[in-house]
């Protein structure tokens, strides 16, 4: 690490003097009294929490999130377009409310009939679109809709569709197998 030149140091001092903290520092509270030996012994053994043992405390296993539960063979088949969707939902011409209602109804239908792959066609943005966000309102809302859906537990993964099924304008929704 190099040392600052005198002119750099003066400039740095100016910067430090102009900085204000985002939050005011909290004043220290009154000092707490140390717990006496007698007070520690009055706590019942049932209320005491044992300290974790070992080098690291064992963390709870993470619950599988939608989109992380497919094996490699599913991903390969989806990326090559080898999977034939059981149900297709085309959201062209719908507004957000009707698109959500249609998606929910078709998800309910697909789960009920034991389908594995649902093709969701949302549409591509126009080529000459100068908006900073390159996807439509429905496509932008689909992820939130699926996460909050009553069928979120039935969804194993959401993947982009192969060009033969719509490419960037469509999604595969892979449903869990019913047991």
C-alpha positions in Angstrom: 0.0 0.0 0.0 1.5 3.3 -1.0 1.5 6.4 1.1 -0.4 9.5 0.1 1.4 12.5 -1.3 1.0 15.8 0.8 -1.5 17.2 -1.7 -3.5 13.9 -1.8 -3.5 13.8 2.0 -4.9 17.4 2.1 -7.6 16.5 -0.4 -8.5 13.4 1.6 -8.7 15.3 4.8 -11.2 17.7 3.1 -13.3 14.7 2.0 -13.3 13.2 5.4 -14.4 16.5 7.0 -17.3 16.8 4.6 -18.8 13.4 5.3 -21.7 13.1 7.6 -23.0 9.7 9.0 -26.3 8.5 7.7 -27.5 7.6 11.2 -26.7 9.4 14.3 -24.6 7.2 16.7 -26.7 5.9 19.5 -25.6 7.1 22.9 -24.4 4.3 25.2 -27.0 3.1 27.6 -26.5 2.9 31.4 -24.0 0.2 32.2 -25.7 -3.1 33.1 -24.8 -4.6 36.4 -22.9 -7.9 36.1 -25.0 -10.9 36.9 -24.3 -12.3 40.3 -23.5 -16.0 40.8 -26.7 -16.4 42.8 -28.9 -14.9 40.1 -27.4 -17.2 37.5 -28.3 -20.2 39.6 -31.9 -19.2 40.0 -32.6 -19.8 36.2 -34.2 -23.2 35.8 -32.2 -25.7 33.8 -35.1 -26.0 31.3 -34.7 -22.3 30.3 -31.0 -22.5 29.8 -29.9 -22.8 26.1 -26.9 -25.0 25.6 -24.1 -23.5 23.6 -23.4 -25.0 20.2 -20.8 -27.6 20.2 -18.1 -28.3 17.6 -16.3 -25.9 15.3 -19.6 -24.7 13.6 -23.1 -25.0 14.7 -25.1 -27.1 12.3 -27.4 -24.9 10.1 -30.9 -26.1 9.2 -31.0 -27.6 5.7 -32.2 -25.1 3.2 -35.6 -25.7 1.8 -35.6 -26.3 -2.0 -36.8 -23.2 -3.8 -38.8 -23.4 -7.1 -36.3 -23.5 -10.0 -33.6 -25.4 -8.2 -35.0 -28.9 -8.1 -34.4 -30.3 -11.6 -31.7 -32.7 -12.4 -29.3 -32.3 -15.3 -31.3 -34.6 -17.7 -34.4 -32.4 -17.4 -32.3 -29.2 -18.1 -30.7 -30.8 -21.1 -34.0 -32.0 -22.5 -35.6 -28.6 -22.0 -32.6 -26.7 -23.5 -32.7 -28.9 -26.6 -36.4 -28.6 -27.1 -37.0 -32.3 -26.6 -39.8 -31.9 -24.0 -43.3 -31.7 -25.4 -45.5 -29.4 -23.2 -48.7 -31.0 -21.8 -50.5 -27.7 -21.5 -50.0 -24.4 -23.3 -51.2 -21.0 -22.1 -51.0 -18.0 -24.5 -51.3 -14.7 -22.7 -51.2 -12.5 -25.9 -53.9 -9.9 -25.8 -54.5 -10.0 -22.1 -54.1 -7.3 -19.5 -52.5 -8.1 -16.1 -55.7 -9.1 -14.4 -57.0 -11.4 -17.1 -53.6 -12.9 -17.7 -53.2 -13.7 -14.0 -56.7 -15.3 -13.8 -56.0 -17.4 -17.0 -52.6 -18.5 -15.7 -54.1 -19.5 -12.3 -56.9 -21.4 -14.0 -54.6 -23.3 -16.3 -52.1 -24.1 -13.5 -55.1 -25.5 -11.5 -56.1 -27.6 -14.6 -52.6 -28.8 -15.2 -52.0 -29.8 -11.6 -55.4 -31.6 -11.5 -54.7 -33.6 -14.6 -51.1 -34.5 -13.5 -49.3 -32.6 -16.3 -45.6 -32.2 -16.0 -44.7 -29.3 -18.3 -46.8 -26.2 -19.0 -45.7 -23.8 -21.8 -46.5 -20.2 -20.9 -46.4 -17.9 -23.9 -45.9 -14.3 -22.8 -44.7 -12.7 -26.0 -41.5 -11.0 -27.0 -41.0 -7.2 -26.8 -41.0 -5.4 -30.2 -37.6 -5.2 -31.9 -37.5 -1.4 -32.1 -38.6 -0.9 -28.5 -36.6 2.0 -27.0 -37.8 1.4 -23.4 -35.1 0.8 -20.9 -36.8 -2.4 -19.7 -36.9 -5.0 -22.6 -39.7 -7.1 -21.3 -43.4 -6.6 -21.1 -45.5 -6.1 -18.0 -46.9 -9.6 -18.0 -43.5 -11.2 -18.5 -42.1 -9.1 -15.6 -45.0 -10.1 -13.3 -44.9 -13.9 -14.0 -42.2 -14.7 -11.5 -44.0 -13.0 -8.7 -47.3 -14.5 -9.7 -45.8 -18.0 -9.6 -44.0 -17.5 -6.3 -47.2 -16.2 -4.7 -49.6 -18.7 -6.4 -51.5 -21.3 -4.5 -49.7 -23.7 -6.8 -46.2 -22.5 -5.8 -45.5 -25.8 -4.0 -46.4 -27.8 -7.2 -43.9 -25.9 -9.3 -40.5 -27.6 -9.6 -38.8 -25.1 -12.0 -39.3 -22.3 -14.4 -37.0 -22.3 -17.5 -36.8 -20.3 -20.7 -38.4 -22.0 -23.7 -36.6 -23.5 -26.7 -36.9 -21.5 -29.9 -39.3 -24.1 -31.4 -41.7 -23.3 -28.5 -41.4 -19.6 -28.5 -37.8 -18.9 -27.3 -37.5 -15.6 -25.4 -41.2 -15.1 -25.5 -42.2 -18.2 -23.6 -41.4 -20.1 -20.4 -41.6 -23.8 -19.4 -43.2 -24.3 -16.0 -42.2 -27.8 -14.8 -44.6 -29.2 -12.3 -43.7 -31.7 -9.5 -44.8 -35.3 -9.9 -47.8 -36.2 -7.7 -47.1 -38.9 -5.3 
